[in-house]
Amino acid sequence: MIAAAQRLSQTETYYFAQKMAEIQALNDQGHQVINLGVGSPDLGPHPSVTQALMQALDHGQAHKYQPFRGIPGLADAFARWYQQHFKIDKLGNQNILPLIGSKEGVMHISMSFLSPGDAVLVPDPGYPSYSASARLAGAEVMYFPLKAENHFLPDLEELSNQDLSRVKLMWINYPNMPTGGNADLAFFKNLVVFAKKHKILICHDNPYTFILNPDPVNIFQVEGAMDCVLELTSCSKNYHMAGWRVGAVAGNPNFLHTIARFKSNVDSGMFYPIQQAAIKALHLGEDWIQSINEIYNERKEAAIRFLSALGCEVNPQGAGMFIWARVPGTFANGDALSDWALEHVKIFITPGRVFGEEGHPYVRLSLCSPTTDFEVAAQRWHAVMEEGRAGVTSSQNEAP
C-alpha cells in the first residue's frame, strides 16, 4: 500500500462530495430527497451563450490546444465587464488571467504566494477551500470571525491588534457565502488601508456579484487597490455556467505573472467554444441580471417562509444565492437540525459548521432549487410535525 502524501493529512474530503453520496444512496432506496443545500445553479445560461458555443464548435481551431492565457477576446471581455458594470477603466487585458473556474484560482493563489511559515487570514464562517489550500501550501491558518452584530464584516481594528507579522494573504468574499453579508466602498477603502499597513495581499473571492445585490460595488473602485488586491470572478453564478468552468483572476500584472508561473505547470488553455460562450455571457447587460434576480427573489421569499416554519431566524436583507439562518432553540445546533430533517423529512439543509466554528448555530439554504421545492419541503415538514414523530430531545438530533 502506497501511503498518501503527508500534506493531505491536514485536509478532508470536501463535505459536499460525501453528503451527495449519502443523498444518492437514500434516493436509490426509493426516497425523494429534496436537496436545498448545494449551490449549483439549476437555471441555464442565456440562449445566446449556448448558441455561441455551438457556432464555435465548427471553428477550424476549436479542437486544438488553446493559448495558455486564453484567447485574446476572453481577457478583453472580462476587462470590459469591469468597465461596463463598475466604470473601472484602469483594468486592461494585462490585468486579467482567465481560469478554468475560479475555485482553481483559490489553490493557484495559495500555491503561488505561500510558503511554510507564512500565515493566512481566513473568514469564519467561510468557503472551506480557503483554509484547505493554505494548509496544502504549508501555511498556518488564522481565522477571523464574521459576526452578525458586525454585519458579517471582519473587525479590522481587532485584527490590527494581533501579531500579523507572518500574514501574507487575507481571504474575503462579498456578497458573502454563507452569511449573505455585504460590503460597501467604505469598508473596501478601510480594507485597502489595512492591507497596505500590514503588507498583506487581499484575495477577494467574488462569484456572487449581482445575485440579489441591488447596489453592487467593486473593490477595484478604491484608489490603490491594484497594489494589494487580487479578485476572483466567475461565470458560474452570475451567468449560470457552473459546469462550464470559466473564471478569472484580476489584479496587478506582476501578481498575475506569479500565478501564471504556477498555473502553467498544472493545466492548459480551456476549450475554445467555452471561451467564445463566456465572451458572449460577459457582454450581457442589466436585462439579464434583472431577469435572474426576479427568479431568485421569488425563491428567496419561499425559502424564508419554509425556514420560518422551522422556527429559524432569518435576515431577509442578505445578498447572494444562499440564506443563512439561525436555528431555533429546539435544536442543539445546525447539525442537529440538518440530520433530523434528512432522516425524518428527507430534506437536506447544509449545517453551518461546515463553514467554520462560528457556523454551529446556523444552517445554510441554497436558492438553486425551484420555488415548488421549498413549498413541498414546507408541506413535508408540517406533515411530519403533525404525525408527532418528535419526542426525543434535540440533543439526540430529534425535534422536541
N, C-alpha and C positions, 0 to 999 in steps of 0.2 A: 504494500500500500504506500503510495507516494503522499507524503504529508502536504497539506495546504501551506501556502506562504504565511509566515508569521504575521505579516501586515493584516491579513484577513481576520486575525483573532480579535481585532478591535471593531469589527463590523458585523452586522447581522444581515440576513436575507431581508430584502425590502418587505415591510409589513404587508403591503397590499398583494404582493406576489403570493404570500402564504394564505392570506384571507380569501383571495379569489379561488384558490384551490379548494378551500373548505366550503365555500358557497357552491362551487360546481358540484361537489360531492352531494350536497343537500338537493340540488336540482336533479341530479342523476337518480336520487331516491324518489323523485316524484314531487318534491316540494317546489313551489314557485317563489323563490326568494326575491323580494323587492330590494334592489341594491340602490341605496340612497347615499352611499359612502364615497364612491370613486369619482374623481373629477375628470372624466373622459367625455368631452363634448359629444352628445348624441346627434347634434344637428350637422348637416352637411355644409360645405363651402358654397359660396355664390356660384351659380351656374356658369358664369364666365370663367371662373377659375378652373373648373373641370374641363371646360371647352378648350382653354389654353393648353392644358395637359394633353388632351387628345390630339390637338393640332401639332404639338411639338414632337409627338411620337414619330412622325414621319420625317423629321428633320434629318439631314444627312449626318449630323454629328451626334444625334440623340443617344446612341448606344455605346459611345466611346467614353474613355476616361475624360472627366471634365477638369477644368482648371482648379487647382487646389483651393484657391480663394474665391471660387465661384465664377460664373460668367460675369462680365463687367456690369451687365444690366441689373443684377441682383443687388450688389452693393449700392449702386445708384438708387435703386428703388427704396432700400432701407433709409438712405440718406434723405431722399425726397420725403419719406414718411415722417421723419423728424421735422422737416420744414413745413409740411402740409398741416400737421396737427399741433405743432408746438412753436412754430415760427423760429426754429433753430437753424440759422443759416451757416453756422460755423462747422457743421459736420459734412464732410465730403466722403467719397468712397474710400479715401485713405483712412477714415475713422471707423470703418465697418469691416468686420471679419465674419462672413457667413459661417453658420454652424449646422450640423446635422441634428437640429433640435437644440434648444437652449439648455436642456439638462446636461448634455455632454459638456457644455460650457462651464458648469459648476466644477466638474472634475478637471477640465483643462486649466482653468484659472488656478485651482489649488495646486496642481502638479507643476505649474509653470512658475509660481511665485513662492511656494512654501518649502522650507527645509526643516529637518529635525531641530527642535529647539525654538522654532517660531511658535507664535500663538495666534489664534483666530477668534474674533468676537462673533458669536452666533446667537441669533434670537431664540428665545424660549417662551412660547412655542414657535416652531419654525419648520421649514422643509428639512426632513432628515438627511438629505444628501449634502447639506452644508457641512454638518459635523462629520459625516462618513468620509467625504472627500478630504477633509482636513486631516483626519486620522490616517488615511491611506497615504498621505503625503508625509506623515511623520510629525505633524504639528500637534500642539495642545489646543483643545477647545475650551474657550472661556465663554460661558453662557451669560447673556444679559436678559432679564425678564421683560416681557411685554405685558403690562398691567392694564386692566380695564379703566382704572382711575386715571391713567395717563394716556388714554385713548389708544392704547396698544402701540405707543411710540417708545423708543429707548430713552431712558433718562440720561442725557449726555452729561449733565453736571455730576451725577453719581458715578458714571463711568470715568470721568476725568479725575476723580478722587482715588481711583485704583492705579496699581502699577501696570502701565500699558507699554512698558519698555520693550517687551518682546512681541507685541501685537503687530502683525504685518497686514492682515486683511480684516475687514468687517463686513458681514453679510447683512443686507436689509432687503425688504420686499414689500412694496406698496403699489397698488392695493394689496393688503397683506393676506397671505394664506398662512394659517387658517382663520384668523380672527376677524377679517373684514375691515380692520383698521385702515386708515388712510393718512397720507402725509400731504402737507401743503408746502408752498415755496418757502415760507418762513422756517419750517423745520429743515428743509433741504439746505437752506443758507447756513443755518447753525451747524448742520452736519458737515458741510464743507469746511467751515472754520475749525471744527473739532478734528477733522481728518488731517488738515494741514498742520495743526498744532502738534499732533501726536505722530505725524508721519505714517498715517495708516491709509491703505488703499481701500476705498469703499467699493463694494461689489453690490450693485443694485439689481436684483432679480425682478424683472418687470413683465411677466407674461399676461397679466390681467388688466392691462392699461385702461380699456374702455368698458369693461364689464360692470354694469350698474354703477358707473363712476361718472356722474354728470358734469363734473368740472375737472378733467384730468390735467395734471401738470407734469413736468418732467425735470429731473434733477439737472440736466444739461442746460436748463434755462438759468441756472445760477452761475454767475461770473466766477471763473476759476475752477469750476467743477472738472473740466477736462484734465486738470493737473493731478487729480486724485480720485477719479471715479471711473469704474467700468460698469456698463449697463448691459444686461442680458435682455433681449426681447425675442419674441416668438410669434409664429403664425398659428400656433396650436389653439389658443383660446380665443383670441380676437377674430380669427378667420376660420375657425372650425377645421383645422388641418392637423390635428394632433398626431394622426398616424402617418402623416407625410414627412415629419421630422425636418422642419425648416425653422431656423432661428438665426440670431446674430449676436455678436458682442460688439458694442460700440465704445469708443474711447480714444485715448491718445495713441497715435501710431506706434510709439515706442512700446507701449504696453501690448498692443496687438501683435507686434513683431515677436515679442517674447512668447506669447501664447501660440503663435503660428509655428514657432520652432518645435514646441512640444506636439502640437496637433498634427504636424506633417509626418510624424512618426507613428500616428495612430490610425488615420483614415485618409480617404481620398475625396475628390470632389463629388458632390451629390448628383443624382440622376438629372440630366438636362431638362426633361419635361417638368419635373417637380420645380426646378428653378424658374422656369417660364411661368408656371402656375402661381408661384409665390410672388413674382413680379406683378402679375395681374391682381392678386389679392391685396398687395400693399398699395395699389392705386385706388382701391375702393374708398368711397367717401363717407360722409355723415349719414347718408341714407341707409347704408349697410349697418352701421353702428346702431342707429335708432331702431332698425327692424329687429336685430337680435336682442336688444335690451327690452323691447316690448315683450318678447317671449320670456326672457329671464325674470322680468319683473312680475309677470303673471305666475311663474313658477315660485318665485320668492314668497308671494302672498299665500299660495297654497302650502308651501313648506312651513311658514310661520304658523299657520292655522294648525298644522299637524303637530309641530313642536309645542304649541300652546296646549294642545290636548294631552300631551305627555307631562305637562307641568313645567316645561323648561322656560328659562328666562332668556329672551332674545332681544338683541339690539336691531331694530328694523332699518337702521341707517347704514349698515355695513355695506362695503363695496366688494366687488369680485363675485365669483361664482360659487361661494360657499356661505353657509350660515354657521356661526359659532354660538353655541347655546349652552348656558349653564344648567346642569342637571338639577332636578328637584331634590329636596332633602330625603325623599323616599328611597333614593338610590345612593349607595355609598360613594360612587364616583361614575365617571363616564364609562369605564369598563363594565361596571355592573349593569348600567342601562343598556349598553350595546350588546352584551352577552344575553341578557334577558330577552331583548327584542328579537335577536336572531333565533334563540331557542324556541320561544313560545309564539312569536308573531311572524317569524320568517321575514323579518326586515333587517337589513344591515345598515347600521349607522356607525360612522367611524368614532372610536373613543379618542378623546382629546390627548391622552397621554402619549399617543403615537408621535406627537409633535413636540414632546418635552414634558418636564415635570410640572410646569405651570398649567399644562392642559388637563390634569387629572379631574378637575371639577366640570369639565366640558365634554361636549360631543360636537362633531362637525358633520353638517349635512351638505351634500352636493346638490347643485341645481341642474345637473346634467341628466335629468330624467323628466319625462313629460308630466304635466300637471296632474294627469289622471293617476300616476303612480303615487303621488302624495295623498290624493283623495282616497285611493284604495288602501294605502297604508293606514290612514286615519280610521277607516272603516274596520280594518282588521284589528287595530289596537282597541277600539271601543268594543268589538265583539269579544275579544279575549277578556277584557275587564268585566264585561257583563257575565261571562261564563264563570267568573270567580276563581280563576286559576291561581290567583295570588293567595298567599297565606304564609309564606316564609319570609323572613326578614330580608331587607335589602342587602345586608352584609353577606347573605348567601346568594346574591345575584338574583333575587326574586323581588317582584313588586310587592308592596305591602297589601 
